[in-house]
Amino acid sequence: MGISRRQFFRTVAWVGASLSVMSVLPERLLARWNAGAFKADKLEDAVREKYGSLPVEDSSAIQLTVPEIAEDGAFVPVSVSSVMPGITSISIFSETNFSPLVASFDVMPRMRPNISLRIRMAETGNVVVMAKAGDHLYRASRLVVVSVGGCG
Amino acid sequence: MKVKAVATNELTSVKLLIPHPMETGRRKDQSGTIVPAHYITEVMAEHKGEAVFHAEFGPGVSRDPYLSFEFIGAKAGETLTISWVDNKGGSEKSDFPITSI
């Protein structure tokens, strides 16, 4: 009998507490910023850097709201929402930008997939949204006509 | 940073505006020199120690980022902690009250 029952539970509790601390710390201390995806200069490359090679399908369950015409490409309002269950990540791309990936959101367990953001668009092109649910990417895309480019 | 967090029933709607130049690193100033990239890379929100929002930004987000999101499980009177970091090591972290309508 090298270890008492009390000692055993103490050790288990300590290991458990340490693990929970360790699982929180990297999130705060290490940047999770996905440089590869943000620096990619083509839409397909940015998607692959971010999500790997998951199958992509167009989905009307992803609601993407953008203006048809944006007079100022420096401020283009984009809203994304969905009633699809199981979405864990949403990314917004502007196809014609020098770096197409604009922003990426982790849909945390308590978060609802309903976000809005103002983005820059270099010129007329598609705003593309990818939502990850399970091992699939669901895509929505809308053309925005930009009068004055916003990446100058 | 301006934040409005409003709880209705179970759902809390958050709108936030972060004053920040969001320089892309491609813009030239009047003398023709490139203005170095300076943009927010991450925005986070926590409620009662639990992450309820995490976003990664690139330079394609507009100057003075304005965004909104929603989460469940908070009540008016509680606190939401919002923080951000940028590519030059700048950061901000502040507490904001969750209000009812």
HADDOCK unambig.tbl for C-alpha pairs under 7 A between the chains (distance, minus, plus):
assign (segid A and resid 33 and name CA) (segid B and resid 41 and name CA) 6.68 0.50 0.50
assign (segid A and resid 33 and name CA) (segid B and resid 56 and name CA) 6.18 0.50 0.50
assign (segid A and resid 38 and name CA) (segid B and resid 58 and name CA) 6.07 0.50 0.50
assign (segid A and resid 74 and name CA) (segid B and resid 62 and name CA) 6.03 0.50 0.50
assign (segid A and resid 75 and name CA) (segid B and resid 62 and name CA) 5.78 0.50 0.50
assign (segid A and resid 102 and name CA) (segid B and resid 57 and name CA) 6.24 0.50 0.50
assign (segid A and resid 102 and name CA) (segid B and resid 58 and name CA) 5.23 0.50 0.50
assign (segid A and resid 102 and name CA) (segid B and resid 59 and name CA) 6.90 0.50 0.50
assign (segid A and resid 102 and name CA) (segid B and resid 60 and name CA) 4.73 0.50 0.50
assign (segid A and resid 102 and name CA) (segid B and resid 61 and name CA) 5.95 0.50 0.50
assign (segid A and resid 103 and name CA) (segid B and resid 55 and name CA) 7.00 0.50 0.50
assign (segid A and resid 103 and name CA) (segid B and resid 56 and name CA) 5.59 0.50 0.50
assign (segid A and resid 103 and name CA) (segid B and resid 57 and name CA) 4.49 0.50 0.50
assign (segid A and resid 103 and name CA) (segid B and resid 58 and name CA) 5.95 0.50 0.50
assign (segid A and resid 104 and name CA) (segid B and resid 55 and name CA) 5.58 0.50 0.50
assign (segid A and resid 104 and name CA) (segid B and resid 56 and name CA) 5.07 0.50 0.50
assign (segid A and resid 104 and name CA) (segid B and resid 57 and name CA) 6.55 0.50 0.50
assign (segid A and resid 105 and name CA) (segid B and resid 54 and name CA) 5.96 0.50 0.50
assign (segid A and resid 105 and name CA) (segid B and resid 55 and name CA) 4.35 0.50 0.50
assign (segid A and resid 105 and name CA) (segid B and resid 56 and name CA) 6.37 0.50 0.50
assign (segid A and resid 106 and name CA) (segid B and resid 53 and name CA) 6.95 0.50 0.50
assign (segid A and resid 106 and name CA) (segid B and resid 54 and name CA) 5.50 0.50 0.50
assign (segid A and resid 106 and name CA) (segid B and resid 55 and name CA) 6.24 0.50 0.50
assign (segid A and resid 107 and name CA) (segid B and resid 53 and name CA) 6.97 0.50 0.50
assign (segid A and resid 108 and name CA) (segid B and resid 52 and name CA) 5.63 0.50 0.50
assign (segid A and resid 108 and name CA) (segid B and resid 53 and name CA) 6.14 0.50 0.50
assign (segid A and resid 110 and name CA) (segid B and resid 52 and name CA) 5.89 0.50 0.50
assign (segid A and resid 110 and name CA) (segid B and resid 71 and name CA) 5.39 0.50 0.50
assign (segid A and resid 110 and name CA) (segid B and resid 72 and name CA) 5.43 0.50 0.50
assign (segid A and resid 111 and name CA) (segid B and resid 52 and name CA) 5.83 0.50 0.50
assign (segid A and resid 111 and name CA) (segid B and resid 53 and name CA) 6.65 0.50 0.50
assign (segid A and resid 111 and name CA) (segid B and resid 70 and name CA) 5.88 0.50 0.50
assign (segid A and resid 111 and name CA) (segid B and resid 71 and name CA) 4.09 0.50 0.50
assign (segid A and resid 111 and name CA) (segid B and resid 72 and name CA) 6.45 0.50 0.50
assign (segid A and resid 112 and name CA) (segid B and resid 70 and name CA) 5.45 0.50 0.50
assign (segid A and resid 112 and name CA) (segid B and resid 71 and name CA) 5.44 0.50 0.50
assign (segid A and resid 114 and name CA) (segid B and resid 69 and name CA) 5.90 0.50 0.50
assign (segid A and resid 114 and name CA) (segid B and resid 70 and name CA) 6.40 0.50 0.50
assign (segid A and resid 115 and name CA) (segid B and resid 68 and name CA) 5.43 0.50 0.50
assign (segid A and resid 115 and name CA) (segid B and resid 69 and name CA) 4.65 0.50 0.50
assign (segid A and resid 116 and name CA) (segid B and resid 67 and name CA) 5.33 0.50 0.50
assign (segid A and resid 116 and name CA) (segid B and resid 68 and name CA) 5.17 0.50 0.50
assign (segid A and resid 116 and name CA) (segid B and resid 69 and name CA) 6.86 0.50 0.50
assign (segid A and resid 117 and name CA) (segid B and resid 66 and name CA) 5.86 0.50 0.50
assign (segid A and resid 117 and name CA) (segid B and resid 67 and name CA) 4.43 0.50 0.50
assign (segid A and resid 117 and name CA) (segid B and resid 68 and name CA) 6.77 0.50 0.50
assign (segid A and resid 118 and name CA) (segid B and resid 61 and name CA) 6.37 0.50 0.50
assign (segid A and resid 118 and name CA) (segid B and resid 62 and name CA) 5.66 0.50 0.50
assign (segid A and resid 118 and name CA) (segid B and resid 65 and name CA) 6.74 0.50 0.50
assign (segid A and resid 118 and name CA) (segid B and resid 66 and name CA) 6.20 0.50 0.50
assign (segid A and resid 119 and name CA) (segid B and resid 60 and name CA) 5.87 0.50 0.50
assign (segid A and resid 119 and name CA) (segid B and resid 61 and name CA) 4.42 0.50 0.50
assign (segid A and resid 119 and name CA) (segid B and resid 62 and name CA) 4.77 0.50 0.50
assign (segid A and resid 120 and name CA) (segid B and resid 60 and name CA) 5.10 0.50 0.50
assign (segid A and resid 120 and name CA) (segid B and resid 61 and name CA) 5.76 0.50 0.50
assign (segid A and resid 120 and name CA) (segid B and resid 62 and name CA) 5.31 0.50 0.50
assign (segid A and resid 152 and name CA) (segid B and resid 27 and name CA) 5.45 0.50 0.50
